[in-house]
Amino acid sequence: MEQNDTTTIEMSAMEIHKVAPPPHKTTLQKLKTRLKETFFPDDPLRQFKGQPLKKKLILGAQYVFPILEWGPNYSLKLLKSDIVSGLTIASLAIPQGISYAKLANLPPIVGLYSSFVPPLVYAVLGSSRDLAVGPVSIASLVLGSMLREVVSPTKDPILFLQLAFSSTFFAGLFQASLGFLR
């Protein structure tokens, strides 16, 4: 009996607070909010608000080409360590690129290109200073197996190479458009 009395006393001592429901939004407002959260979670265009046109153009160029932001502040003291870092990464990336080209049944020179061009493009367009870019094994295997279903690399190597270039071009175009549109 005593236990029931203490439970009743404890329950009567608790306060009940009603939480106000969120304000009613129209379906269009909800859709707009959800689309904004989906496509712009960090609101990359926030820095453009309230800026004069010239500043907006400069910020826009820096947004697309991050090298324009950090490049003017780059010191020659960093050049020596960047060269050593680049040579170290190249000593690993070049043989890796050649082997990935062979995985995709492509000539080894394609592996050299894939080890050389992406870091140069990323140096201008990339935003992370700690990232090494280039070919990966899964992409090489998928590309090779996908193309082998269409054409044999031994029977028609020229067509095989053309299809490889076409597929990687359009994959790169798709990635670039996604990166640009963010």
Contact map, one row per residue, 1 for C-alpha under 8 A:
11111000000000000000000000000000000000000000000000000000000000000000000000000000000000000000000000000000000000000000000000000000000000000000000000000000000000000000000000000000000000
11111100000000000000000000000000000000000000000000000000000000000000000000000000000000000000000000000000000000000000000000000000000000000000000000000000000000000000000000000000000000
11111110000000000000000000000000000000000000000000000000000000000000000000000000000000000000000000000000000000000000000000000000000000000000000000000000000000000000000000000000000000
11111111000000000000000000000000000000000000000000000000000000000000000000000000000000000000000000000000000000000000000000000000000000000000000000000000000000000000000000000000000000
11111111100000000000000000000000000000000000000000000000000000000000000000000000000000000000000000000000000000000000000000000000000000000000000000000000000000000000000000000000000000
01111111110000000000000000000000000000000000000000000000000000000000000000000000000000000000000000000000000000000000000000000000000000000000000000000000000000000000000000000000000000
00111111111000000000000000000000000000000000000000000000000000000000000000000000000000000000000000000000000000000000000000000000000000000000000000000000000000000000000000000000000000
00011111111100000000000000000000000000000000000000000000000000000000000000000000000000000000000000000000000000000000000000000000000000000000000000000000000000000000000000000000000000
00001111111110000000000000000000000000000000000000000000000000000000000000000000000000000000000000000000000000000000000000000000000000000000000000000000000000000000000000000000000000
00000111111111000000000000000000000000000000000000000000000000000000000000000000000000000000000000000000000000000000000000000000000000000000000000000000000000000000000000000000000000
00000011111111000000000000000000000000000000000000000000000000000000000000000000000000000000000000000000000000000000000000000000000000000000000000000000000000000000000000000000000000
00000001111111100000000000000000000000000000000000000000000000000000000000000000000000000000000000000000000000000000000000000000000000000000000000000000000000000000000000000000000000
00000000111111100000000000000000000000000000000000000000000000000000000000000000000000000000000000000000000000000000000000000000000000000000000000000000000000000000000000000000000000
00000000011111110000000000000000000000000000000000000000000000000000000000000000000000000000000000000000000000000000000000000000000000000000000000000000000000000000000000000000000000
00000000000111111000000000000000000000000000000000000000000000000000000000000000000000000000000000000000000000000000000000000000000000000000000000000000000000000000000000000000000000
00000000000001111100000000000000000000000000000000000000000000000000000000000000000000000000000000000000000000000000000000000000000000000000000000000000000000000000000000000000000000
00000000000000111110000000000000000000000000000000000000000000000000000000000000000000000000000000000000000000000000000000000000000000000000000000000000000000000000000000000000000000
00000000000000011111000000000000000000000000000000000000000000000000000000000000000000000000000000000000000000000000000000000000000000000000000000000000000000000000000000000000000000
00000000000000001111100000000000000000000000000000000000000000000000000000000000000000000000000000000000000000000000000000000000000000000000000000000000000000000000000000000000000000
00000000000000000111110000000000000000000000000000000000000000000000000000000000000000000000000000000000000000000000000000000000000000000000000000000000000000000000000000000000000000
00000000000000000011111000000000000000000000000000000000000000000000000000000000000000000000000000000000000000000000000000000000000000000000000000000000000000000000000000000000000000
00000000000000000001111100000000000000000000000000000000000000000000000000000000000000000000000000000000000000000000000000000000000000000000000000000000000000000000000000000000000000
00000000000000000000111110000000000000000000000000000000000000000000000000000000000000000000000000000000000000000000000000000000000000000000000000000000000000000000000000000000000000
00000000000000000000011111000000000000000000000000000000000000000000000000000000000000000000000000000000000000000000000000000000000000000000000000000000000000000000000000000000000000
00000000000000000000001111111100000000000000000000000000000000000000000000000000000000000000000000000000000000000000000000000000000000000000000000000000000000000000000000000000000000
00000000000000000000000111111100000000000000000000000000000000000000000000000000000000000000000000000000000000000000000000000000000000000000000000000000000000000000000000000000000000
00000000000000000000000011111110000000000000000000000000000000000000000000000000000000000000000000000000000000000000000000000000000000000000000000000000000000000000000000000000000000
00000000000000000000000011111111000000000000000000000000000000000000000000000000000000000000000000000000000000000000000000000000000000000000000000000000000000000000000000000000000000
00000000000000000000000011111111100000000000000000000000000000000000000000000000000000000000000000000000000000000000000000000000000000000000000000000000000000000000000000000000000000
00000000000000000000000011111111110000000000000000000000000000000000000000000000000000000000000000000000000000000000000000000000000000000000000000000000000000000000000000000000000000
00000000000000000000000000111111111000000000000000000000000000000000000000000000000000000000000000000000000000000000000000000000000000000000000000000000000000000000000000000000000000
00000000000000000000000000011111111100000000000000000000000000000000000000000000000000000000000000000000000000000000000000000000000000000000000000000000000000000000000000000000000000
00000000000000000000000000001111111110000000000000000000000000000000000000000000000000000000000000000000000000000000000000000000000000000000000000000000000000000000000000000000000000
00000000000000000000000000000111111111000000000000000000000000000000000000000000000000000000000000000000000000000000000000000000000000000000000000000000000000000000000000000000000000
00000000000000000000000000000011111111110000000000000000000000000000000000000000000000000000000000000000000000000000000000000000000000000000000000000000000000000000000000000000000000
00000000000000000000000000000001111111111000000000000000000000000000000000000000000000000000000000000000000000000000000000000000000000000000000000000000000000000000000000000000000000
00000000000000000000000000000000111111111000000000000000000000000000000000000000000000000000000000000000000000000000000000000000000000000000000000000000000000000000000000000000000000
00000000000000000000000000000000011111111000000000000000000000000000000000000000000000000000000000000000000000000000000000000000000000000000000000000000000000000000000000000000000000
00000000000000000000000000000000001111111000000000000000000000000000000000000000000000000000000000000000000000000000000000000000000000000000000000000000000000000000000000000000000001
00000000000000000000000000000000001111111111000000000000000000000000000000000000000000000000000000000000000000000000000000000000000000000000000000000000000000000000000000000000000001
00000000000000000000000000000000000111111110000000000000000000000000000000000000000000000000000000000000000000000000000000000000000000000000000000000000000000000000000000000000000000
00000000000000000000000000000000000000011111000000000000000000000000000000000000000000000000000000000000000000000000000000000000000000000000000000000000000000000000000000000000000000
00000000000000000000000000000000000000011111110000000000000000000000000000000000000000000000000000000000000000000000000000000000000000000000000000000000000000000000000000000000000000
00000000000000000000000000000000000000010111111000000000000000000000000000000000000000000000000000000000000000000000000000000000000000000000000000000000000000000000000000000000000000
00000000000000000000000000000000000000000011111110000000000000000000000000000000000000000000000000000000000000000000000000000000000000000000000000000000000000000000000000000000000000
00000000000000000000000000000000000000000011111110000000000000000000000000000000000000000000000000000000000000000000000000000000000000000000000000000000000000000000000000000000000000
00000000000000000000000000000000000000000001111110100000001000000000000000000000000000000000000000000000000000000000000000000000000000000000000000000000000000000000000000000000000000
00000000000000000000000000000000000000000000111111100001001000000000000000000000000000000000000000000000000000000000000000000000000000000000000000000000000000000000000000000000000000
00000000000000000000000000000000000000000000111111100000000000000000000000000000000000000000000000000000000000000000000000000000000000000000000000000000000000000000000000000000000000
00000000000000000000000000000000000000000000000111110000000000000000000000000000000000000000000000000000000000000000000000000000000000000000000000000000000000000000000000000000000000
00000000000000000000000000000000000000000000001111111011000000000000000000000000000000000000000000000000000000000000000000000000000000000000000000000000000000000000000000000000000000
00000000000000000000000000000000000000000000000001111111000000000000000000000000000000000000000000000000000000000000000000000000000000000000000000000000000000000000000000000000000000
00000000000000000000000000000000000000000000000000111111100000000000000000000000000000000000000000000000000000000000000000000000000000000000000000000000000000000000000000000000000000
00000000000000000000000000000000000000000000000000011111110000000000000000000000000000000000000000000000000000000000000000000000000000000000000000000000000000000000000000000000000000
00000000000000000000000000000000000000000000000000111111111000000000000000000000000000000000000000000000000000000000000000000000000000000000000000000000000000000000000000000000000000
00000000000000000000000000000000000000000000000100111111111100000000000000000000000000000000000000000000000000000000000000000000000000000000000000000000000000000000000000000000000000
00000000000000000000000000000000000000000000000000001111111110000000000000000000000000000000000000000000000000000000000000000000000000000000000000000000000000000000000000000000000000
00000000000000000000000000000000000000000000000000000111111111000000000000000000000000000000000000000000000000000000000000000000000000000000000000000000000000000000000000000000000000
00000000000000000000000000000000000000000000001100000011111111100000000000000000000000000000000000000000000000000000000000000000000000000000000000000000000000000000000000000000000000
00000000000000000000000000000000000000000000000000000001111111110000000000000000000000000000000000000000000000000000000000000000000000000000000000000000000000000000000000000000000000
00000000000000000000000000000000000000000000000000000000111111111101000000000000000000000000000000000000000000000000000000000000000000000000000000000000000000000000000000000000000000
00000000000000000000000000000000000000000000000000000000011111111111100000000000000000000000000000000000000000000000000000000000000000000000000000000000000000000000000000000000000000
00000000000000000000000000000000000000000000000000000000001111111100000000000000000000000000000000000000000000000000000000000000000000000000000000000000000000000000000000000000000000
00000000000000000000000000000000000000000000000000000000000111111100000000000000000000000000000000000000000000000000000000001000000000000000000000000000000000000000000000000000000100
00000000000000000000000000000000000000000000000000000000000011111111100000000000000000000000000000000000000000000000000000011100000000000000000000000000000000000000000000000000000000
00000000000000000000000000000000000000000000000000000000000011111111110000000000000000000000000000000000000000000000000000011110000000000000000000000000000000000000000000000000000000
00000000000000000000000000000000000000000000000000000000000001001111111000000000000000000000000000000000000000000000000000111100000000000000000000000000000000000000000000000000000000
00000000000000000000000000000000000000000000000000000000000011001111111100000000000000000000000000000000000000000000000000000000000000000000000000000000000000000000000000000000000000
00000000000000000000000000000000000000000000000000000000000001001111111110000000000000000000000000000000000000000000000000000000000000000000000000000000000000000000000000000000000000
00000000000000000000000000000000000000000000000000000000000000000111111111000000000000000000000000000000000000000000000000000000000000000000000000000000000000000000000000000000000000
00000000000000000000000000000000000000000000000000000000000000000011111111000000000000000000000000000000000000000000000000000000000000000000000000000000000000000000000000000000000000
00000000000000000000000000000000000000000000000000000000000000000001111111000000000000000000000000000000000000000000000000000000000000000000000000000000000000000000000000000000000000
00000000000000000000000000000000000000000000000000000000000000000000111111100000000000000000000000000000000000000000000000000000000000000000000000000000000000000000000000000000000000
00000000000000000000000000000000000000000000000000000000000000000000011111110100000000000000000000000000000000000000000000000000000000000000000000000000000000000000000000000000000000
00000000000000000000000000000000000000000000000000000000000000000000000011111110000000000000000000000000000000000000000000000000000000000000000000000000000000000000000000000000000000
00000000000000000000000000000000000000000000000000000000000000000000000001111111000000000000000000000000000000000000000000000000000000000000000000000000000000000000000000000000000000
00000000000000000000000000000000000000000000000000000000000000000000000000111111100000000000000000000000000000000000000000000000000000000000000000000000000000000000000000000000000000
00000000000000000000000000000000000000000000000000000000000000000000000001111111110000000000000000000000000000000000000000000000000000000000000000000000000000000000000000000000000000
00000000000000000000000000000000000000000000000000000000000000000000000000111111111000000000000000000000000000000000000000000000000000000000000000000000000000000000000000000000000000
00000000000000000000000000000000000000000000000000000000000000000000000000011111111100000000000000000000000000000000000000000000000000000000000000000000000000000000000000000000000000
00000000000000000000000000000000000000000000000000000000000000000000000000001111111110000000000000000000000000000000000000000000000000000000000000000000000000000000000000000000000000
00000000000000000000000000000000000000000000000000000000000000000000000000000111111111000000000000000000000000000000000000000000000000000000000000000000000000000000000000000000000000
00000000000000000000000000000000000000000000000000000000000000000000000000000011111111100000000000000000000000000000000000000000000000000000000000000000000000000000000000000000000000
00000000000000000000000000000000000000000000000000000000000000000000000000000001111111110000000000000000000000000000000000000000000000000000000000000000000000000000000000000000000000
00000000000000000000000000000000000000000000000000000000000000000000000000000000111111111000000000000000000000000000000000000000000000000000000000000000000000000000000000000000000000
00000000000000000000000000000000000000000000000000000000000000000000000000000000011111111100000000000000000000000000000000000000000000000000000000000000000000000000000000000000000000
00000000000000000000000000000000000000000000000000000000000000000000000000000000001111111110000000000000000000000000000000000000000000000000000000000000000000000000000000000000000000
00000000000000000000000000000000000000000000000000000000000000000000000000000000000111111111000000000000000000000000000000000000000000000000000000000000000000000000000000000000000000
00000000000000000000000000000000000000000000000000000000000000000000000000000000000011111111100000000000000000000000000000000000000100000000000000000000000000000000000000000000000000
00000000000000000000000000000000000000000000000000000000000000000000000000000000000001111111110000000000000000000010000000000000000000000000000000000000000000000000000000000000000000
00000000000000000000000000000000000000000000000000000000000000000000000000000000000000111111111000000000000000000000000000000000000000000000000000000000000000000000000000000000000000
00000000000000000000000000000000000000000000000000000000000000000000000000000000000000011111111100000000000000000000000000000000000000000000000000000000000000000000000000000000000000
00000000000000000000000000000000000000000000000000000000000000000000000000000000000000001111111110000000000000000010000000000000000001000000000000000000000000000000000000000000000000
00000000000000000000000000000000000000000000000000000000000000000000000000000000000000000111111111000000000000110011000000000000000000000000000000000000000000000000000000000000000000
00000000000000000000000000000000000000000000000000000000000000000000000000000000000000000011111111100000000000000000000000000000000000000000000000000000000000000000000000000000000000
00000000000000000000000000000000000000000000000000000000000000000000000000000000000000000001111111110000000000100000000000000000000000000000000000000000000000000000000000000000000000
00000000000000000000000000000000000000000000000000000000000000000000000000000000000000000000111111111000000000110110000000000000000001100000000000000000000000000000000000000000000000
00000000000000000000000000000000000000000000000000000000000000000000000000000000000000000000011111111100000111110000000000000000000000000000000000000000000000000000000000000000000000
00000000000000000000000000000000000000000000000000000000000000000000000000000000000000000000001111111110000100100000000000000000000000000000000000000000000000000000000000000000000000
00000000000000000000000000000000000000000000000000000000000000000000000000000000000000000000000111111111000000100000000000000000000000111001000000000000000000000000000000000000000000
00000000000000000000000000000000000000000000000000000000000000000000000000000000000000000000000011111111111101100000000000000000000000000001000000000000000000000000000000000000000000
00000000000000000000000000000000000000000000000000000000000000000000000000000000000000000000000001111111111100100000000000000000000000000000000000000000000000000000000000000000000000
00000000000000000000000000000000000000000000000000000000000000000000000000000000000000000000000000111111110000000000000000000000000000001001100100000000000000000000000000000000000000
00000000000000000000000000000000000000000000000000000000000000000000000000000000000000000000000000011111110000000000000000000000000000000001111110000000000000000000000000000000000000
00000000000000000000000000000000000000000000000000000000000000000000000000000000000000000000000000001111111000000000000000000000000000000000000100000000100000000000000000000000000000
00000000000000000000000000000000000000000000000000000000000000000000000000000000000000000000000000001111111101100000000000000000000000000000000000000000100000001000000000000000000000
00000000000000000000000000000000000000000000000000000000000000000000000000000000000000000000000000001100111111100000000000000000000000000000000000000000000000000000000000000000000000
00000000000000000000000000000000000000000000000000000000000000000000000000000000000000000000000001101100011111110000000000000000000000000000000000000000000000000000000000000000000000
00000000000000000000000000000000000000000000000000000000000000000000000000000000000000000000000001000000001111111000000000000000000000000000000000000000000000000000000000000000000000
00000000000000000000000000000000000000000000000000000000000000000000000000000000000000000000000001001000011111111100000000000000000000000000000000000000000000000000000000000000000000
00000000000000000000000000000000000000000000000000000000000000000000000000000000000000000000010111111100011111111110000000000000000000000000000000000000000000000000000000000000000000
00000000000000000000000000000000000000000000000000000000000000000000000000000000000000000000010011000000000111111111000000000000000000000000000000000000000000000000000000000000000000
00000000000000000000000000000000000000000000000000000000000000000000000000000000000000000000000000000000000011111111100000000000000000000000000000000000000000000000000000000000000000
00000000000000000000000000000000000000000000000000000000000000000000000000000000000000000000000010000000000001111111110000000000000001100000000000000000000000000000000000000000000000
00000000000000000000000000000000000000000000000000000000000000000000000000000000000000000100110010000000000000111111111000000000000001100000000000000000000000000000000000000000000000
00000000000000000000000000000000000000000000000000000000000000000000000000000000000000000000010000000000000000011111111100000000000000000000000000000000000000000000000000000000000000
00000000000000000000000000000000000000000000000000000000000000000000000000000000000000000000000000000000000000001111111110000000000000000000000000000000000000000000000000000000000000
00000000000000000000000000000000000000000000000000000000000000000000000000000000000000000000000000000000000000000111111111000000000011000000000000000000000000000000000000000000000000
00000000000000000000000000000000000000000000000000000000000000000000000000000000000000000000000000000000000000000011111111100000000111000000000000000000000000000000000000000000000000
00000000000000000000000000000000000000000000000000000000000000000000000000000000000000000000000000000000000000000001111111110000000000000000000000000000000000000000000000000000000000
00000000000000000000000000000000000000000000000000000000000000000000000000000000000000000000000000000000000000000000111111111100000000000000000000000000000000000000000000000000000000
00000000000000000000000000000000000000000000000000000000000000000000000000000000000000000000000000000000000000000000011111111100000010000000000000000000000000000000000000000000000000
00000000000000000000000000000000000000000000000000000000000000000010000000000000000000000000000000000000000000000000001111111100000000000000000000000000000000000000000000000000000000
00000000000000000000000000000000000000000000000000000000000000001110000000000000000000000000000000000000000000000000000111111100000000000000000000000000000000000000000000000000000000
00000000000000000000000000000000000000000000000000000000000000011110000000000000000000000000000000000000000000000000000011111110000000000000000000000000000000000000000000000000000000
00000000000000000000000000000000000000000000000000000000000000001110000000000000000000000000000000000000000000000000000011111111100000000000000000000000000000000000000000000000000000
00000000000000000000000000000000000000000000000000000000000000000100000000000000000000000000000000000000000000000000000000001111100000000000000000000000000000000000000000000000000000
00000000000000000000000000000000000000000000000000000000000000000000000000000000000000000000000000000000000000000000000000000111111000000000000000000000000000000000000000000000000000
00000000000000000000000000000000000000000000000000000000000000000000000000000000000000000000000000000000000000000000000000000111111000000000000000000000000000000000000000000000000000
00000000000000000000000000000000000000000000000000000000000000000000000000000000000000000000000000000000000000000000000000000001111100000000000000000000000000000000000000000000000000
00000000000000000000000000000000000000000000000000000000000000000000000000000000000000000000000000000000000000000000000000000001111110000000000000000000000000000000000000000000000000
00000000000000000000000000000000000000000000000000000000000000000000000000000000000000001000000000000000000000000000001000000000011111000000000000000000000000000000000000000000000000
00000000000000000000000000000000000000000000000000000000000000000000000000000000000000000000000000000000000000000000011001000000001111100000000000000000000000000000000000000000000000
00000000000000000000000000000000000000000000000000000000000000000000000000000000000000000000100010000000000000000110011000000000000111110000000000000000000000000000000000000000000000
00000000000000000000000000000000000000000000000000000000000000000000000000000000000000000000000010010000000000000110000000000000000011111011000000000000000000000000000000000000000000
00000000000000000000000000000000000000000000000000000000000000000000000000000000000000000000000000010000000000000000000000000000000001111111000000000000000000000000000000000000000000
00000000000000000000000000000000000000000000000000000000000000000000000000000000000000000000000000010010000000000000000000000000000000111111100000000000000000000000000000000000000000
00000000000000000000000000000000000000000000000000000000000000000000000000000000000000000000000000000000000000000000000000000000000000011111110000000000000000000000000000000000000000
00000000000000000000000000000000000000000000000000000000000000000000000000000000000000000000000000000000000000000000000000000000000000111111111000000000000000000000000000000000000000
00000000000000000000000000000000000000000000000000000000000000000000000000000000000000000000000000011011000000000000000000000000000000111111111100000000000000000000000000000000000000
00000000000000000000000000000000000000000000000000000000000000000000000000000000000000000000000000000011000000000000000000000000000000001111111110000000000000000000000000000000000000
00000000000000000000000000000000000000000000000000000000000000000000000000000000000000000000000000000001000000000000000000000000000000000111111111000000000000000000000000000000000000
00000000000000000000000000000000000000000000000000000000000000000000000000000000000000000000000000000001000000000000000000000000000000000011111111100000000000000001000000000000000000
00000000000000000000000000000000000000000000000000000000000000000000000000000000000000000000000000000011100000000000000000000000000000000001111111110000000000000000000000000000000000
00000000000000000000000000000000000000000000000000000000000000000000000000000000000000000000000000000001000000000000000000000000000000000000111111111000000000000000000000000000000000
00000000000000000000000000000000000000000000000000000000000000000000000000000000000000000000000000000000000000000000000000000000000000000000011111111100000000000000000000000000000000
00000000000000000000000000000000000000000000000000000000000000000000000000000000000000000000000000000000000000000000000000000000000000000000001111111111000000010011000000000000000000
00000000000000000000000000000000000000000000000000000000000000000000000000000000000000000000000000000000000000000000000000000000000000000000000111111111100000000000000000000000000000
00000000000000000000000000000000000000000000000000000000000000000000000000000000000000000000000000000000000000000000000000000000000000000000000011111111000000000000000000000000000000
00000000000000000000000000000000000000000000000000000000000000000000000000000000000000000000000000000000000000000000000000000000000000000000000001111111000000000000000000000000000000
00000000000000000000000000000000000000000000000000000000000000000000000000000000000000000000000000000000000000000000000000000000000000000000000000111111101100110000000000000000000000
00000000000000000000000000000000000000000000000000000000000000000000000000000000000000000000000000000000000000000000000000000000000000000000000000111111111110010000000000000000000000
00000000000000000000000000000000000000000000000000000000000000000000000000000000000000000000000000000000110000000000000000000000000000000000000000010011111110010000000000000000000000
00000000000000000000000000000000000000000000000000000000000000000000000000000000000000000000000000000000000000000000000000000000000000000000000000000001111110000000000000000000000000
00000000000000000000000000000000000000000000000000000000000000000000000000000000000000000000000000000000000000000000000000000000000000000000000000000011111110000000000000000000000000
00000000000000000000000000000000000000000000000000000000000000000000000000000000000000000000000000000000000000000000000000000000000000000000000000000011111111110000000000000000000000
00000000000000000000000000000000000000000000000000000000000000000000000000000000000000000000000000000000000000000000000000000000000000000000000000000001111111111000000000000000000000
00000000000000000000000000000000000000000000000000000000000000000000000000000000000000000000000000000000000000000000000000000000000000000000000000000000000111111100000000000000000000
00000000000000000000000000000000000000000000000000000000000000000000000000000000000000000000000000000000000000000000000000000000000000000000000000000010000111111110000000000000000000
00000000000000000000000000000000000000000000000000000000000000000000000000000000000000000000000000000000000000000000000000000000000000000000000000100011100111111111000000000000000000
00000000000000000000000000000000000000000000000000000000000000000000000000000000000000000000000000000000010000000000000000000000000000000000000000000000000011111111100000000000000000
00000000000000000000000000000000000000000000000000000000000000000000000000000000000000000000000000000000000000000000000000000000000000000000000000000000000001111111110000000000000000
00000000000000000000000000000000000000000000000000000000000000000000000000000000000000000000000000000000000000000000000000000000000000000000000000100000000000111111111000000000000000
00000000000000000000000000000000000000000000000000000000000000000000000000000000000000000000000000000000000000000000000000000000000000000000001000100000000000011111111100000000000000
00000000000000000000000000000000000000000000000000000000000000000000000000000000000000000000000000000000000000000000000000000000000000000000000000000000000000001111111110000000000000
00000000000000000000000000000000000000000000000000000000000000000000000000000000000000000000000000000000000000000000000000000000000000000000000000000000000000000111111111000000000000
00000000000000000000000000000000000000000000000000000000000000000000000000000000000000000000000000000000000000000000000000000000000000000000000000000000000000000011111111100000000000
00000000000000000000000000000000000000000000000000000000000000000000000000000000000000000000000000000000000000000000000000000000000000000000000000000000000000000001111111110000000000
00000000000000000000000000000000000000000000000000000000000000000000000000000000000000000000000000000000000000000000000000000000000000000000000000000000000000000000111111111000000000
00000000000000000000000000000000000000000000000000000000000000000000000000000000000000000000000000000000000000000000000000000000000000000000000000000000000000000000011111111100000000
00000000000000000000000000000000000000000000000000000000000000000000000000000000000000000000000000000000000000000000000000000000000000000000000000000000000000000000001111111110000000
00000000000000000000000000000000000000000000000000000000000000000000000000000000000000000000000000000000000000000000000000000000000000000000000000000000000000000000000111111111000000
00000000000000000000000000000000000000000000000000000000000000000000000000000000000000000000000000000000000000000000000000000000000000000000000000000000000000000000000011111111100000
00000000000000000000000000000000000000000000000000000000000000000000000000000000000000000000000000000000000000000000000000000000000000000000000000000000000000000000000001111111110000
00000000000000000000000000000000000000000000000000000000000000000000000000000000000000000000000000000000000000000000000000000000000000000000000000000000000000000000000000111111111000
00000000000000000000000000000000000000000000000000000000000000000000000000000000000000000000000000000000000000000000000000000000000000000000000000000000000000000000000000011111111100
00000000000000000000000000000000000000000000000000000000000000000000000000000000000000000000000000000000000000000000000000000000000000000000000000000000000000000000000000001111111110
00000000000000000000000000000000000000000000000000000000000000000000000000000000000000000000000000000000000000000000000000000000000000000000000000000000000000000000000000000111111111
00000000000000000000000000000000000000000000000000000000000000000000000000000000000000000000000000000000000000000000000000000000000000000000000000000000000000000000000000000011111111
00000000000000000000000000000000000000000000000000000000000000010000000000000000000000000000000000000000000000000000000000000000000000000000000000000000000000000000000000000001111111
00000000000000000000000000000000000000000000000000000000000000000000000000000000000000000000000000000000000000000000000000000000000000000000000000000000000000000000000000000000111111
00000000000000000000000000000000000000110000000000000000000000000000000000000000000000000000000000000000000000000000000000000000000000000000000000000000000000000000000000000000011111
